[in-house]
Amino acid sequence: MPEMSLLLPLAILLMLIGACAGILSGLLGVGGGIFLVPALFYAFSALGYSSDALMQICLATSLATIIVTSVRSIQSHNKKGAVDWDILRTWAPGIAVGAVVGMLTVSGLETQTLQVIFGAMALIVGLYMGFGRPEWRLGHAMPTGMTRIVMSPTLGFFSVLMGIGGGSFGVPLMSLYNTAIHRAVATAAGFGVIIAVPAVIGFVFVETPAMAPPWSIGLVNVPSFILIIAMTLITTPYGAKLAHSMDARPLKRVFAVFLIAVALNMLRQALL
């Protein structure tokens, strides 16, 4: 059993990470995974958990938390009639296929490679958050036919490779195709469930690597999952209250700068 001198700092760090993730989610509407993955990576690294599969553990644990937060979110949005079930139903099969392929890909990649992928994709997300415009459009309605067949598994695939739910890619995608933002946010919560469930089922059956953080099942770290979920459930409502009492747009740009800095640092660590 790990020493208390390691367990206590780990528990405190995980609670802080969960609290911050909840506030950011409620305040800015960003998915927790885009913050959780680098936060978990730096926390575990700082405490000496130097597994070769550390990035995989962070991705899998982040996705496990997304199952709970996305289910809670879609239930809340559905009560308000905001979920576009037609988009969710037609995009779900492709997203699920992409998530499974993403899980298999993550399981076979090294941490350094996943750092590069996360850093590059997070940089794109950060730039879009910082400089994207609500009036940008790619079409008047969500694509169908071959375009949907290609785009839906791509969304699931890259979401798993980043350990994120449906918000970071799904909301911009639906907005670019003329879906109202409140419907895009609500429907993206459903994307998160479809992405996370098959991926996490696969990750728990992967052999737990040496030097993994304590009490991991497969690639999912159970204490991280429990503490983060507990803290996000407490702090997300406070973030939502803040969002209604202040203009979140400047804060979103600040978070975009923070995300770009994190992405660049992860790329630097992986490539240098």
JOFEN-V18623 format. One record per pair of residues at least 24 apart in sequence whose C-alpha atoms are under 10 Angstrom apart, sorted by the first residue. I is the first residue (numbers start at 1). J is the second residue. If there is no record, write none. Layout:
BEGIN
I/J ; I/J
END
This chain:
BEGIN
1/214 ; 1/215 ; 2/213 ; 2/214 ; 2/215 ; 6/47 ; 6/48 ; 6/214 ; 7/47 ; 7/213 ; 7/214 ; 9/43 ; 9/47 ; 10/43 ; 10/44 ; 10/46 ; 10/47 ; 10/213 ; 10/214 ; 10/223 ; 10/224 ; 11/223 ; 11/224 ; 11/227 ; 11/228 ; 12/227 ; 13/39 ; 13/40 ; 13/43 ; 13/44 ; 13/47 ; 13/224 ; 13/227 ; 13/228 ; 14/39 ; 14/40 ; 14/43 ; 14/44 ; 14/223 ; 14/224 ; 14/225 ; 14/226 ; 14/227 ; 14/228 ; 14/229 ; 14/231 ; 15/224 ; 15/226 ; 15/227 ; 15/228 ; 15/229 ; 15/230 ; 15/231 ; 15/232 ; 16/227 ; 16/228 ; 16/231 ; 16/232 ; 17/43 ; 17/224 ; 17/227 ; 17/228 ; 17/231 ; 17/232 ; 18/65 ; 18/224 ; 18/225 ; 18/226 ; 18/227 ; 18/228 ; 18/229 ; 18/230 ; 18/231 ; 18/232 ; 18/233 ; 18/234 ; 18/235 ; 18/236 ; 19/227 ; 19/228 ; 19/229 ; 19/230 ; 19/231 ; 19/232 ; 19/233 ; 19/234 ; 19/235 ; 19/236 ; 19/239 ; 20/228 ; 20/231 ; 20/232 ; 20/235 ; 20/236 ; 20/239 ; 21/228 ; 21/229 ; 21/231 ; 21/232 ; 21/235 ; 21/236 ; 21/239 ; 22/69 ; 22/228 ; 22/229 ; 22/230 ; 22/231 ; 22/232 ; 22/233 ; 22/234 ; 22/235 ; 22/236 ; 22/237 ; 22/238 ; 22/239 ; 22/240 ; 23/231 ; 23/232 ; 23/233 ; 23/234 ; 23/235 ; 23/236 ; 23/237 ; 23/238 ; 23/239 ; 23/240 ; 23/241 ; 23/242 ; 23/243 ; 24/232 ; 24/235 ; 24/236 ; 24/238 ; 24/239 ; 24/240 ; 24/243 ; 24/251 ; 24/252 ; 24/255 ; 25/69 ; 25/232 ; 25/235 ; 25/236 ; 25/237 ; 25/238 ; 25/239 ; 25/240 ; 26/232 ; 26/235 ; 26/236 ; 26/237 ; 26/238 ; 26/239 ; 26/240 ; 26/241 ; 26/242 ; 26/243 ; 26/244 ; 27/236 ; 27/237 ; 27/238 ; 27/239 ; 27/240 ; 27/241 ; 27/242 ; 27/243 ; 27/244 ; 27/245 ; 27/246 ; 27/247 ; 27/248 ; 27/249 ; 27/251 ; 27/252 ; 28/239 ; 28/240 ; 28/242 ; 28/243 ; 28/247 ; 28/248 ; 28/249 ; 28/251 ; 28/252 ; 28/253 ; 28/255 ; 29/167 ; 29/168 ; 29/171 ; 29/185 ; 29/236 ; 29/239 ; 29/240 ; 29/243 ; 29/248 ; 29/252 ; 30/129 ; 30/165 ; 30/166 ; 30/167 ; 30/168 ; 30/171 ; 30/185 ; 30/252 ; 30/255 ; 31/66 ; 31/69 ; 31/70 ; 31/164 ; 31/165 ; 31/166 ; 31/167 ; 31/168 ; 31/169 ; 31/185 ; 31/188 ; 31/189 ; 31/192 ; 32/62 ; 32/63 ; 32/65 ; 32/66 ; 32/69 ; 32/163 ; 32/164 ; 32/165 ; 32/167 ; 32/168 ; 32/232 ; 33/58 ; 33/59 ; 33/61 ; 33/62 ; 33/63 ; 33/64 ; 33/65 ; 33/66 ; 33/159 ; 33/162 ; 33/163 ; 33/164 ; 33/165 ; 33/166 ; 33/167 ; 33/168 ; 34/59 ; 34/62 ; 34/118 ; 34/121 ; 34/122 ; 34/125 ; 34/126 ; 34/159 ; 34/162 ; 34/163 ; 34/164 ; 34/165 ; 34/167 ; 34/168 ; 34/259 ; 35/62 ; 35/122 ; 35/163 ; 35/164 ; 35/255 ; 35/258 ; 35/259 ; 35/262 ; 36/61 ; 36/62 ; 36/63 ; 36/65 ; 36/163 ; 36/164 ; 36/228 ; 37/61 ; 37/62 ; 37/63 ; 37/118 ; 37/162 ; 37/163 ; 37/164 ; 38/62 ; 38/115 ; 38/118 ; 38/119 ; 38/162 ; 38/163 ; 38/259 ; 38/262 ; 38/263 ; 38/266 ; 39/262 ; 40/224 ; 41/115 ; 41/266 ; 42/266 ; 44/212 ; 44/213 ; 45/213 ; 47/213 ; 48/211 ; 48/212 ; 48/213 ; 49/210 ; 49/211 ; 49/212 ; 49/213 ; 49/214 ; 50/210 ; 50/211 ; 50/212 ; 50/213 ; 51/111 ; 51/209 ; 51/210 ; 51/211 ; 51/212 ; 51/213 ; 52/109 ; 52/110 ; 52/111 ; 52/112 ; 52/209 ; 52/210 ; 52/211 ; 52/212 ; 53/106 ; 53/107 ; 53/108 ; 53/109 ; 53/110 ; 53/111 ; 53/112 ; 53/114 ; 53/208 ; 53/209 ; 53/210 ; 53/211 ; 53/212 ; 53/219 ; 54/110 ; 54/111 ; 54/112 ; 54/114 ; 54/209 ; 54/210 ; 54/211 ; 54/212 ; 54/213 ; 54/219 ; 55/106 ; 55/109 ; 55/110 ; 55/111 ; 55/112 ; 55/113 ; 55/114 ; 55/115 ; 55/118 ; 55/161 ; 55/162 ; 55/163 ; 55/219 ; 56/103 ; 56/106 ; 56/107 ; 56/108 ; 56/109 ; 56/110 ; 56/111 ; 56/114 ; 56/115 ; 56/161 ; 56/162 ; 56/163 ; 56/203 ; 56/209 ; 56/219 ; 56/220 ; 57/106 ; 57/107 ; 57/111 ; 57/163 ; 57/203 ; 57/208 ; 57/209 ; 57/212 ; 57/213 ; 57/216 ; 57/217 ; 57/218 ; 57/219 ; 57/220 ; 57/221 ; 58/162 ; 58/163 ; 58/219 ; 58/220 ; 58/221 ; 58/224 ; 59/103 ; 59/106 ; 59/114 ; 59/118 ; 59/159 ; 59/160 ; 59/161 ; 59/162 ; 59/163 ; 59/164 ; 59/199 ; 59/200 ; 59/203 ; 59/219 ; 59/220 ; 60/103 ; 60/106 ; 60/107 ; 60/160 ; 60/161 ; 60/162 ; 60/163 ; 60/164 ; 60/196 ; 60/199 ; 60/200 ; 60/201 ; 60/202 ; 60/203 ; 60/204 ; 60/218 ; 60/219 ; 60/220 ; 60/221 ; 60/225 ; 61/163 ; 61/200 ; 61/203 ; 61/204 ; 61/216 ; 61/217 ; 61/219 ; 61/220 ; 61/221 ; 61/222 ; 61/223 ; 61/224 ; 61/225 ; 61/226 ; 61/228 ; 62/160 ; 62/162 ; 62/163 ; 62/164 ; 62/165 ; 62/196 ; 62/200 ; 62/220 ; 62/221 ; 62/224 ; 62/225 ; 62/228 ; 63/159 ; 63/160 ; 63/162 ; 63/163 ; 63/164 ; 63/165 ; 63/192 ; 63/193 ; 63/195 ; 63/196 ; 63/197 ; 63/198 ; 63/199 ; 63/200 ; 63/203 ; 63/220 ; 63/225 ; 64/163 ; 64/164 ; 64/165 ; 64/193 ; 64/196 ; 64/197 ; 64/199 ; 64/200 ; 64/201 ; 64/203 ; 64/204 ; 64/220 ; 64/221 ; 64/222 ; 64/224 ; 64/225 ; 64/226 ; 64/229 ; 65/164 ; 65/165 ; 65/196 ; 65/200 ; 65/220 ; 65/224 ; 65/225 ; 65/226 ; 65/227 ; 65/228 ; 65/229 ; 65/230 ; 65/232 ; 66/163 ; 66/164 ; 66/165 ; 66/166 ; 66/189 ; 66/192 ; 66/193 ; 66/195 ; 66/196 ; 66/197 ; 66/200 ; 66/225 ; 66/229 ; 67/165 ; 67/189 ; 67/190 ; 67/192 ; 67/193 ; 67/194 ; 67/195 ; 67/196 ; 67/197 ; 67/200 ; 68/192 ; 68/193 ; 68/196 ; 68/197 ; 68/225 ; 68/229 ; 68/233 ; 69/165 ; 69/189 ; 69/192 ; 69/193 ; 69/229 ; 69/232 ; 69/233 ; 69/236 ; 70/165 ; 70/166 ; 70/167 ; 70/186 ; 70/188 ; 70/189 ; 70/190 ; 70/191 ; 70/192 ; 70/193 ; 70/194 ; 70/196 ; 71/189 ; 71/190 ; 71/192 ; 71/193 ; 72/189 ; 72/233 ; 73/185 ; 73/186 ; 73/187 ; 73/188 ; 73/189 ; 73/190 ; 73/192 ; 74/185 ; 74/186 ; 74/187 ; 74/188 ; 74/189 ; 74/190 ; 74/191 ; 74/192 ; 74/193 ; 75/186 ; 75/189 ; 75/190 ; 76/186 ; 77/182 ; 77/183 ; 77/185 ; 77/186 ; 77/187 ; 77/189 ; 77/190 ; 78/186 ; 78/187 ; 80/186 ; 81/183 ; 81/186 ; 82/180 ; 82/181 ; 82/182 ; 82/183 ; 82/184 ; 82/185 ; 82/186 ; 82/187 ; 83/182 ; 83/183 ; 83/184 ; 83/185 ; 83/186 ; 83/187 ; 83/188 ; 83/189 ; 83/190 ; 84/179 ; 84/183 ; 84/184 ; 84/185 ; 84/186 ; 84/187 ; 84/188 ; 84/190 ; 85/183 ; 85/186 ; 85/187 ; 85/190 ; 86/187 ; 87/142 ; 87/143 ; 87/144 ; 87/174 ; 87/184 ; 87/187 ; 87/188 ; 87/190 ; 87/191 ; 88/187 ; 88/188 ; 88/189 ; 88/190 ; 88/191 ; 88/194 ; 89/190 ; 89/191 ; 90/144 ; 90/148 ; 90/149 ; 90/152 ; 91/142 ; 91/143 ; 91/144 ; 91/148 ; 91/149 ; 91/151 ; 91/152 ; 91/153 ; 91/155 ; 91/156 ; 91/191 ; 91/194 ; 92/152 ; 92/153 ; 92/156 ; 92/190 ; 92/191 ; 92/193 ; 92/194 ; 92/195 ; 93/149 ; 93/152 ; 93/153 ; 93/156 ; 93/194 ; 94/148 ; 94/149 ; 94/150 ; 94/151 ; 94/152 ; 94/153 ; 94/154 ; 94/155 ; 94/156 ; 94/157 ; 94/194 ; 95/148 ; 95/149 ; 95/150 ; 95/151 ; 95/152 ; 95/153 ; 95/154 ; 95/155 ; 95/156 ; 95/157 ; 95/159 ; 95/166 ; 95/191 ; 95/192 ; 95/194 ; 95/195 ; 96/152 ; 96/153 ; 96/155 ; 96/156 ; 96/157 ; 96/191 ; 96/193 ; 96/194 ; 96/195 ; 96/196 ; 96/197 ; 96/198 ; 96/199 ; 97/152 ; 97/153 ; 97/154 ; 97/156 ; 97/157 ; 97/194 ; 97/195 ; 97/198 ; 97/199 ; 98/150 ; 98/151 ; 98/152 ; 98/153 ; 98/154 ; 98/155 ; 98/156 ; 98/157 ; 98/158 ; 98/159 ; 98/160 ; 98/195 ; 98/198 ; 98/199 ; 99/152 ; 99/153 ; 99/154 ; 99/155 ; 99/156 ; 99/157 ; 99/158 ; 99/159 ; 99/160 ; 99/161 ; 99/194 ; 99/195 ; 99/196 ; 99/197 ; 99/198 ; 99/199 ; 99/200 ; 99/202 ; 100/153 ; 100/156 ; 100/157 ; 100/160 ; 100/195 ; 100/196 ; 100/197 ; 100/198 ; 100/199 ; 100/200 ; 100/201 ; 100/202 ; 100/203 ; 101/153 ; 101/154 ; 101/156 ; 101/157 ; 101/158 ; 101/160 ; 101/161 ; 101/198 ; 101/199 ; 102/153 ; 102/154 ; 102/155 ; 102/156 ; 102/157 ; 102/158 ; 102/159 ; 102/160 ; 102/161 ; 102/162 ; 102/163 ; 102/195 ; 102/199 ; 103/156 ; 103/157 ; 103/158 ; 103/159 ; 103/160 ; 103/161 ; 103/163 ; 103/195 ; 103/196 ; 103/198 ; 103/199 ; 103/200 ; 103/201 ; 103/202 ; 103/203 ; 104/157 ; 104/160 ; 104/161 ; 104/199 ; 104/202 ; 104/203 ; 104/206 ; 105/157 ; 105/160 ; 105/161 ; 106/157 ; 106/160 ; 106/161 ; 106/162 ; 106/163 ; 106/199 ; 106/203 ; 107/161 ; 107/202 ; 107/203 ; 107/206 ; 107/207 ; 107/219 ; 109/161 ; 111/270 ; 112/266 ; 112/267 ; 112/269 ; 112/270 ; 112/271 ; 113/267 ; 113/270 ; 113/271 ; 114/161 ; 114/162 ; 114/266 ; 114/267 ; 114/270 ; 115/161 ; 115/162 ; 115/263 ; 115/265 ; 115/266 ; 115/267 ; 115/268 ; 115/269 ; 115/270 ; 115/271 ; 116/263 ; 116/264 ; 116/266 ; 116/267 ; 116/268 ; 116/269 ; 116/270 ; 116/271 ; 117/158 ; 117/161 ; 117/162 ; 117/263 ; 117/266 ; 117/267 ; 117/270 ; 118/158 ; 118/159 ; 118/161 ; 118/162 ; 118/163 ; 118/263 ; 118/266 ; 118/267 ; 119/162 ; 119/259 ; 119/260 ; 119/261 ; 119/262 ; 119/263 ; 119/264 ; 119/265 ; 119/266 ; 119/267 ; 119/268 ; 119/269 ; 119/270 ; 120/162 ; 120/260 ; 120/263 ; 120/264 ; 120/266 ; 120/267 ; 121/158 ; 121/159 ; 121/161 ; 121/162 ; 121/169 ; 121/260 ; 121/263 ; 122/162 ; 122/168 ; 122/256 ; 122/259 ; 122/260 ; 122/261 ; 122/262 ; 122/263 ; 122/264 ; 122/266 ; 123/256 ; 123/257 ; 123/259 ; 123/260 ; 123/261 ; 123/262 ; 123/263 ; 123/264 ; 123/267 ; 124/256 ; 124/259 ; 124/260 ; 124/263 ; 125/168 ; 125/169 ; 125/172 ; 125/256 ; 125/259 ; 125/260 ; 125/263 ; 126/168 ; 126/252 ; 126/253 ; 126/254 ; 126/255 ; 126/256 ; 126/257 ; 126/258 ; 126/259 ; 126/260 ; 126/261 ; 126/262 ; 126/263 ; 127/253 ; 127/256 ; 127/257 ; 127/259 ; 127/260 ; 128/168 ; 128/172 ; 128/253 ; 128/256 ; 129/168 ; 129/172 ; 129/249 ; 129/252 ; 129/253 ; 129/254 ; 129/255 ; 129/256 ; 129/257 ; 129/259 ; 129/260 ; 130/249 ; 130/250 ; 130/252 ; 130/253 ; 130/254 ; 130/255 ; 130/256 ; 130/257 ; 130/259 ; 130/260 ; 131/253 ; 131/256 ; 132/172 ; 133/175 ; 133/176 ; 134/172 ; 134/175 ; 134/176 ; 134/178 ; 134/181 ; 135/175 ; 135/176 ; 135/178 ; 136/172 ; 136/175 ; 136/176 ; 136/177 ; 136/178 ; 137/172 ; 137/173 ; 137/174 ; 137/175 ; 137/176 ; 137/177 ; 137/178 ; 137/179 ; 138/173 ; 138/174 ; 138/175 ; 138/176 ; 138/177 ; 138/178 ; 139/174 ; 139/175 ; 139/176 ; 139/177 ; 139/178 ; 139/179 ; 140/175 ; 140/176 ; 140/177 ; 140/178 ; 140/179 ; 141/174 ; 141/175 ; 141/176 ; 141/177 ; 141/178 ; 141/179 ; 142/173 ; 142/174 ; 142/175 ; 142/176 ; 142/177 ; 142/178 ; 142/179 ; 143/174 ; 143/177 ; 152/191 ; 153/195 ; 155/191 ; 155/195 ; 156/191 ; 156/192 ; 156/194 ; 156/195 ; 156/196 ; 156/199 ; 157/195 ; 157/199 ; 158/195 ; 159/191 ; 159/192 ; 159/195 ; 159/196 ; 160/192 ; 160/195 ; 160/196 ; 160/199 ; 160/200 ; 163/195 ; 163/196 ; 163/199 ; 164/192 ; 164/195 ; 164/196 ; 165/189 ; 165/190 ; 165/191 ; 165/192 ; 165/193 ; 165/194 ; 165/195 ; 165/196 ; 166/190 ; 166/191 ; 166/192 ; 166/193 ; 166/194 ; 166/195 ; 166/196 ; 167/191 ; 167/192 ; 168/192
END
